[in-house]
Amino acid sequence: MARDRTLYGILLMVGFSLIAPLMDSMAKLIGDAVAVGQIAATRFLVQSALLLPLAALMGWMHRPDRAELGLHLARSALLMVATAFFFTAVRFMPIADAIAIFFVEPFILTLLGGWLLGEQVGLRRYIACVVGFGGALLIIQPSFQELGPVSLLPLVTALCFAFYMILTRRMATRMHPITLQVYTGLAALVIAVPVLWVFDGSNIGPLDPAWPEARELKLLAALGIIATISHICISFALSLAPASVLAPLQYLEIVGATIFGFYIFGDLPDGLTFVGIALIVGSGLYVFVRERAMQRRPMPPA
């Protein structure tokens, strides 16, 4: 039975990794026709609209206390910023390049775990993090020469997402995965709607909302549905299989991003980018293996 649960978790994680880049493709297709803040808010609006009735019907909802509300708002703010910055990046960059740079997030999370949570991080994992960041630089350098600071936006996304994951670790075991996604979406809307209202008519492109045309409405709806399905997959995957088993599978996102980027936009990573991707993936897998080995190592007697 445990083996079956792990297998289902692996299949769901594979599904997430192959579906999630399609959400980024929808954002890239929308382009600058809709403010990026509006795209991010719509993604959470659709998520809340789809999952809130389900959670309420199944009796999974509860009344959060003040501390939990603060965590939901903090997580959602980080996720909103991460989403908006990444959607901005893919407007100008190939999706596979942006996702590959984003995958320095496990290295940031490893470093933050050592600095903020007191987790033990050995020299070899520090070296793996440095190698992974070096791989990201190989991808960023030509993009920076062409696009300027825009090529750094996936790094900001990775930093925000790492802090988001630290907060999520504190909450993932307290409630049903669907409930957590519902509160994430609602908290994001509490933050996003006032911001978009304030900037309406400001002519500040990323935050000035506009009523989308029929094409953009369809893409926004598809983006929200895909985002919801993909995050349900990862939420249930983490409830069925150990994170140490699932984490390496997330690198399949680069495969999905390369496929969608090529067939939809004609983008294909060049040789230097493939070298950078290889360094990031190899270093990331080493970090996961070392973390798993450390978790299995018996603790010294008190």
C-alpha positions as CSV (number, residue, x, y, z in Angstrom):
1,M,0.0,0.0,0.0
2,A,2.8,2.4,0.9
3,R,4.5,1.6,-2.5
4,D,1.2,2.4,-4.3
5,R,0.9,5.7,-2.5
6,T,4.4,6.7,-3.5
7,L,3.8,5.6,-7.1
8,Y,0.6,7.8,-7.3
9,G,2.6,10.7,-5.8
10,I,5.3,10.3,-8.4
11,L,2.7,10.2,-11.2
12,L,1.1,13.4,-9.9
13,M,4.4,15.1,-9.6
14,V,5.3,14.2,-13.2
15,G,1.9,15.5,-14.2
16,F,2.6,18.8,-12.4
17,S,6.0,19.2,-14.0
18,L,4.7,18.6,-17.5
19,I,1.5,20.7,-17.1
20,A,2.9,23.7,-15.2
21,P,4.9,25.2,-18.1
22,L,1.7,25.3,-20.1
23,M,0.5,28.0,-17.7
24,D,3.6,30.0,-18.4
25,S,2.9,29.6,-22.1
26,M,-0.5,31.1,-21.7
27,A,1.0,34.1,-19.9
28,K,3.5,34.5,-22.7
29,L,0.7,34.3,-25.3
30,I,-1.2,37.1,-23.5
31,G,1.9,39.3,-23.7
32,D,1.4,42.9,-22.8
33,A,-2.3,43.0,-23.7
34,V,-3.2,42.6,-20.0
35,A,-1.3,44.0,-17.0
36,V,0.9,41.3,-15.5
37,G,-0.6,42.1,-12.0
38,Q,-4.0,41.4,-13.5
39,I,-2.8,38.1,-15.0
40,A,-1.5,37.0,-11.6
41,A,-4.7,38.1,-9.8
42,T,-6.9,36.2,-12.4
43,R,-4.8,33.1,-11.8
44,F,-5.8,33.2,-8.1
45,L,-9.4,34.2,-8.8
46,V,-9.9,31.1,-10.9
47,Q,-8.2,28.9,-8.4
48,S,-10.4,30.3,-5.6
49,A,-13.6,30.0,-7.7
50,L,-12.9,26.4,-8.5
51,L,-11.7,25.1,-5.2
52,L,-13.7,27.1,-2.6
53,P,-17.0,25.4,-3.4
54,L,-15.3,22.0,-3.3
55,A,-13.6,22.6,0.0
56,A,-16.8,24.0,1.6
57,L,-18.9,21.0,0.3
58,M,-16.4,18.5,1.7
59,G,-16.2,20.2,5.1
60,W,-12.5,21.0,4.8
61,M,-12.8,24.7,5.6
62,H,-12.1,26.2,9.0
63,R,-11.8,29.6,10.6
64,P,-8.1,30.6,10.6
65,D,-6.8,32.4,13.8
66,R,-4.9,35.6,13.6
67,A,-1.5,33.9,13.4
68,E,-2.6,31.7,10.5
69,L,-4.1,34.6,8.7
70,G,-0.8,36.4,8.9
71,L,1.0,33.3,7.4
72,H,-1.6,33.0,4.6
73,L,-1.1,36.7,3.7
74,A,2.7,36.5,3.9
75,R,2.7,33.3,1.7
76,S,0.3,34.8,-0.8
77,A,2.2,38.1,-1.1
78,L,5.4,36.2,-1.8
79,L,3.7,34.0,-4.3
80,M,2.0,37.0,-6.0
81,V,5.3,38.8,-6.4
82,A,7.0,35.5,-7.6
83,T,4.2,34.9,-10.2
84,A,4.2,38.5,-11.5
85,F,7.9,38.6,-11.9
86,F,8.1,35.3,-13.7
87,F,5.2,36.1,-16.0
88,T,7.1,39.4,-16.9
89,A,10.2,37.4,-17.6
90,V,8.6,34.9,-20.0
91,R,7.2,37.8,-22.0
92,F,10.8,38.5,-23.1
93,M,12.7,35.2,-22.5
94,P,12.3,31.6,-23.7
95,I,10.2,29.8,-21.1
96,A,12.9,27.0,-20.7
97,D,15.6,29.6,-20.0
98,A,13.4,31.4,-17.4
99,I,12.5,28.1,-15.7
100,A,16.1,26.9,-15.7
101,I,17.2,30.1,-13.9
102,F,14.3,29.8,-11.5
103,F,15.6,26.4,-10.5
104,V,18.3,28.0,-8.4
105,E,15.5,28.1,-5.8
106,P,16.5,24.7,-4.2
107,F,20.0,26.2,-3.6
108,I,18.5,29.4,-2.1
109,L,16.2,27.2,0.0
110,T,19.2,25.1,1.2
111,L,21.1,28.3,2.2
112,L,18.1,29.8,3.9
113,G,17.5,26.5,5.8
114,G,21.0,26.8,7.1
115,W,20.9,30.5,8.0
116,L,17.3,30.9,9.2
117,L,16.2,27.4,10.4
118,G,19.6,26.2,11.8
119,E,19.6,23.2,9.4
120,Q,23.0,21.5,9.0
121,V,24.5,22.3,5.5
122,G,27.8,20.7,4.8
123,L,30.7,21.9,2.6
124,R,29.8,19.7,-0.3
125,R,26.2,21.1,-0.5
126,Y,27.6,24.6,-0.4
127,I,29.9,23.7,-3.3
128,A,26.9,22.2,-5.2
129,C,25.0,25.5,-4.6
130,V,27.9,27.5,-6.0
131,V,28.0,25.2,-9.1
132,G,24.3,25.5,-9.6
133,F,24.5,29.3,-9.4
134,G,27.3,29.1,-11.9
135,G,25.0,27.2,-14.3
136,A,22.4,30.0,-13.9
137,L,25.0,32.6,-14.8
138,L,25.7,30.8,-18.0
139,I,22.1,31.2,-18.9
140,I,21.7,34.7,-17.6
141,Q,24.8,36.2,-19.3
142,P,23.7,36.1,-22.9
143,S,20.1,37.0,-21.9
144,F,21.4,40.0,-19.8
145,Q,23.4,41.3,-22.8
146,E,20.2,41.2,-24.9
147,L,17.5,42.0,-22.4
148,G,19.2,43.7,-19.5
149,P,17.8,43.4,-15.9
150,V,14.7,41.5,-17.2
151,S,16.9,38.4,-17.3
152,L,17.3,38.6,-13.5
153,L,13.6,38.4,-12.8
154,P,13.5,34.6,-12.5
155,L,16.1,35.0,-9.7
156,V,13.7,37.3,-7.8
157,T,11.0,34.7,-8.4
158,A,13.3,32.0,-7.0
159,L,14.1,34.1,-3.9
160,C,10.4,34.8,-3.2
161,F,9.4,31.2,-3.8
162,A,12.1,29.9,-1.4
163,F,10.7,32.1,1.4
164,Y,7.2,31.0,0.4
165,M,8.3,27.3,0.7
166,I,9.8,28.0,4.2
167,L,6.4,29.3,5.3
168,T,4.6,26.5,3.6
169,R,6.6,23.9,5.5
170,R,5.0,25.3,8.7
171,M,1.5,24.9,7.3
172,A,1.3,22.0,4.9
173,T,0.6,19.4,7.7
174,R,-2.1,21.5,9.4
175,M,-4.8,21.4,6.8
176,H,-6.1,19.6,3.7
177,P,-4.1,20.4,0.5
178,I,-7.2,21.8,-1.2
179,T,-7.9,24.0,1.8
180,L,-4.4,25.4,1.8
181,Q,-4.8,26.2,-1.9
182,V,-8.1,27.9,-1.3
183,Y,-6.7,30.2,1.5
184,T,-3.7,30.9,-0.7
185,G,-5.9,32.1,-3.5
186,L,-8.2,34.2,-1.3
187,A,-5.3,35.8,0.5
188,A,-3.7,36.7,-2.8
189,L,-7.0,38.4,-4.0
190,V,-7.2,40.3,-0.7
191,I,-3.7,41.8,-1.6
192,A,-4.1,42.1,-5.4
193,V,-7.6,43.6,-5.8
194,P,-6.8,46.8,-3.8
195,V,-3.5,47.3,-5.5
196,L,-5.1,47.0,-9.0
197,W,-7.9,49.3,-7.9
198,V,-5.4,52.0,-6.8
199,F,-3.4,51.7,-10.0
200,D,-6.4,51.7,-12.3
201,G,-5.8,54.4,-14.9
202,S,-2.3,55.1,-13.7
203,N,-0.7,54.1,-17.0
204,I,1.8,52.0,-15.0
205,G,1.9,49.0,-17.4
206,P,2.4,46.1,-14.9
207,L,-0.3,47.3,-12.5
208,D,-2.9,49.2,-14.6
209,P,-5.8,46.8,-15.3
210,A,-7.8,46.8,-18.5
211,W,-10.8,44.8,-19.7
212,P,-9.4,42.0,-21.8
213,E,-10.5,41.1,-25.3
214,A,-12.2,37.7,-26.0
215,R,-8.8,36.1,-26.9
216,E,-7.2,37.2,-23.7
217,L,-10.3,36.1,-21.7
218,K,-9.9,32.6,-23.0
219,L,-6.2,32.6,-22.3
220,L,-6.7,33.9,-18.8
221,A,-9.3,31.3,-18.1
222,A,-7.1,28.5,-19.4
223,L,-4.1,29.9,-17.4
224,G,-6.2,29.8,-14.2
225,I,-7.5,26.3,-14.8
226,I,-4.1,24.9,-15.7
227,A,-2.6,26.6,-12.6
228,T,-5.3,25.1,-10.4
229,I,-4.9,21.6,-11.8
230,S,-1.1,21.7,-11.6
231,H,-1.0,22.9,-8.0
232,I,-3.6,20.3,-7.0
233,C,-1.3,17.7,-8.5
234,I,1.7,18.9,-6.5
235,S,-0.3,19.3,-3.2
236,F,-1.6,15.7,-3.4
237,A,1.7,14.4,-4.6
238,L,3.4,15.8,-1.4
239,S,0.7,14.2,0.7
240,L,1.3,10.8,-0.9
241,A,5.1,10.5,-1.3
242,P,8.1,11.9,0.5
243,A,9.4,15.3,-0.7
244,S,12.9,13.8,-1.0
245,V,11.5,11.4,-3.6
246,L,9.4,14.0,-5.5
247,A,11.8,16.9,-5.6
248,P,14.1,15.7,-8.3
249,L,11.1,15.1,-10.6
250,Q,10.4,18.8,-10.7
251,Y,13.3,19.2,-13.1
252,L,11.0,17.7,-15.7
253,E,9.5,21.2,-15.9
254,I,12.5,22.1,-18.0
255,V,11.5,19.3,-20.4
256,G,7.9,20.5,-20.6
257,A,9.0,24.1,-21.0
258,T,11.4,23.2,-23.8
259,I,8.6,21.2,-25.6
260,F,6.0,24.0,-25.3
261,G,8.5,26.7,-26.0
262,F,9.6,25.0,-29.3
263,Y,6.1,24.0,-30.6
264,I,4.3,27.2,-29.6
265,F,7.0,29.9,-29.9
266,G,9.8,28.3,-31.9
267,D,12.2,28.8,-29.0
268,L,15.0,26.3,-28.5
269,P,17.8,26.6,-25.9
270,D,21.3,27.1,-27.4
271,G,24.3,25.0,-26.4
272,L,25.5,27.3,-23.6
273,T,22.0,27.2,-22.1
274,F,22.0,23.4,-22.2
275,V,25.3,23.4,-20.3
276,G,23.8,25.8,-17.7
277,I,20.7,23.6,-17.4
278,A,22.9,20.5,-17.0
279,L,24.9,22.2,-14.2
280,I,21.8,23.4,-12.4
281,V,20.0,20.0,-12.6
282,G,23.2,18.0,-11.7
283,S,23.9,20.2,-8.7
284,G,20.2,20.2,-7.6
285,L,20.1,16.4,-7.7
286,Y,23.2,16.2,-5.6
287,V,21.7,18.6,-3.0
288,F,18.6,16.4,-2.8
289,V,20.7,13.2,-2.5
290,R,22.8,14.8,0.3
291,E,19.7,16.0,2.1
292,R,18.2,12.6,1.9
293,A,21.4,11.0,3.2
294,M,21.5,13.5,6.1
295,Q,17.9,12.7,7.0
296,R,18.7,8.9,7.1
297,R,21.8,9.4,9.3
298,P,21.1,8.5,12.9
299,M,21.2,11.3,15.4
300,P,24.0,11.3,17.9
301,P,23.0,10.5,21.5
302,A,22.1,13.4,23.7
